[in-house]
Amino acid sequence: MTPREEIMTFFKALASATVLAGCMFATAQAEGLVVGFSQIGSESGWRAAETTLTKQQAEKRGIDLKFADAQQKQENQIKALRSFIAQGVDAILVAPVVATGWDEVLEEAKEAEIPVILLDRTVDADKELYMTAVTSDLVHEGKVAGEWLAKTVGDKPCNIVELQGTTGSSPAIDRKKGFEEGIAGKANLKIVRSQTGDFTRTKGKEVMESFLKAEDGGKNICALYAHNDDMAVGAIQAIKEAGLKPGTDILVVSIDAVPDIFLAMAAGEANATVELTPNMAGPAFDALEAYKKDGTMPPKWIQTESKLYTQADNPQKVYEEKKGLGY
């Protein structure tokens, strides 16, 4: 081998080693991320599934996940975000309990150059203050529920009671808006009572009991629309205790598609649900890793899929499938 060939061989080997080291560094960089996750709480089966899947996704990718349960209080979430910022995490995931009041802490994260990703809910803040939001189309979910009810009822008069989510939260605002769009132009469909059930079974049952008492023991109620399945499950219990048949005497349509609503559907006690996938973390981590690797900026909204399920969709089978997804 000539001296020139020896030199060329040396530089080729050096280049290969550099590329290999770069690849190893990129992998290590992805695997070594420290991410803070501020979760709303555990008010529903869906929320518990989101938490479980987020932890599973983090473990699978070698991400060190710092978890904080806000117990449905925004002040706890803001405190958690500030703690994450102080710790110098690589990124923050937050499922915001309400839509407003985030500007200041998001500014702090931006100044610290820590990207923030919103999960399953949005905020009323400058979009430059967060990297992206991984959510479903909340308005679309409500609209699908409203359109299903309008089609099912037809031209019959129908008084509807509505169980809203947490006051001020984006799902409560948007799912209400969408449902009203879905029944728009149907003079025979009327929302006669609407109140927050705070996304919980206990409150859903409690509020439904008050609706039943106010509407002649439920005789004047044709349908229940709940902003999530857990409130619907609580309301179903109240309907049964009032001597009525949920799913027959009072139609039940809700959102989330958690396992227990499929048990209710299999028993004929619920009629329809619109799916909200709990795997928001997968797309969020994909976006974060791409950004950390080469600076690829994701779109401001990463939309997840929504799907309508009814009693015709073999709810018992769907229940079994859902139980294996971390609920």
Secondary structure as GFF3:
##gff-version 3
##sequence-region A 1 327
A	DSSP	alpha_helix	3	31	.	.	.	ID=ss1
A	DSSP	beta_strand	34	39	.	.	.	ID=ss2
A	DSSP	alpha_helix	45	61	.	.	.	ID=ss3
A	DSSP	beta_strand	64	69	.	.	.	ID=ss4
A	DSSP	alpha_helix	74	87	.	.	.	ID=ss5
A	DSSP	beta_strand	91	94	.	.	.	ID=ss6
A	DSSP	alpha_helix	103	111	.	.	.	ID=ss7
A	DSSP	beta_strand	116	119	.	.	.	ID=ss8
A	DSSP	three_ten_helix	127	129	.	.	.	ID=ss9
A	DSSP	beta_strand	132	135	.	.	.	ID=ss10
A	DSSP	alpha_helix	138	153	.	.	.	ID=ss11
A	DSSP	beta_strand	158	164	.	.	.	ID=ss12
A	DSSP	alpha_helix	170	182	.	.	.	ID=ss13
A	DSSP	beta_strand	189	196	.	.	.	ID=ss14
A	DSSP	alpha_helix	201	214	.	.	.	ID=ss15
A	DSSP	three_ten_helix	216	218	.	.	.	ID=ss16
A	DSSP	beta_strand	223	226	.	.	.	ID=ss17
A	DSSP	alpha_helix	229	241	.	.	.	ID=ss18
A	DSSP	beta_strand	251	256	.	.	.	ID=ss19
A	DSSP	alpha_helix	259	266	.	.	.	ID=ss20
A	DSSP	beta_strand	272	275	.	.	.	ID=ss21
A	DSSP	alpha_helix	281	294	.	.	.	ID=ss22
A	DSSP	beta_strand	301	303	.	.	.	ID=ss23
A	DSSP	beta_strand	308	310	.	.	.	ID=ss24
A	DSSP	three_ten_helix	311	313	.	.	.	ID=ss25
A	DSSP	alpha_helix	315	323	.	.	.	ID=ss26
###
